[in-house]
Amino acid sequence: MTRGPAYGTQLRRITPKLIAAANERVPDANVRAPHVPPPAPAVAAEPRAAVR
């Protein structure tokens, strides 16, 4: 799954499959909705010193 504006849309589209898979693997779990935190912000790499 990619990060960005489409993240939420993609997750909403696969939610029924996620719920069905969770309930199939653990029958007594009674999963109704997944709790998925938003993607973490990207961490910028530190600039490297020029090599001569």
Beta strands, then each sheet from edge to edge (+ up, - down):
end
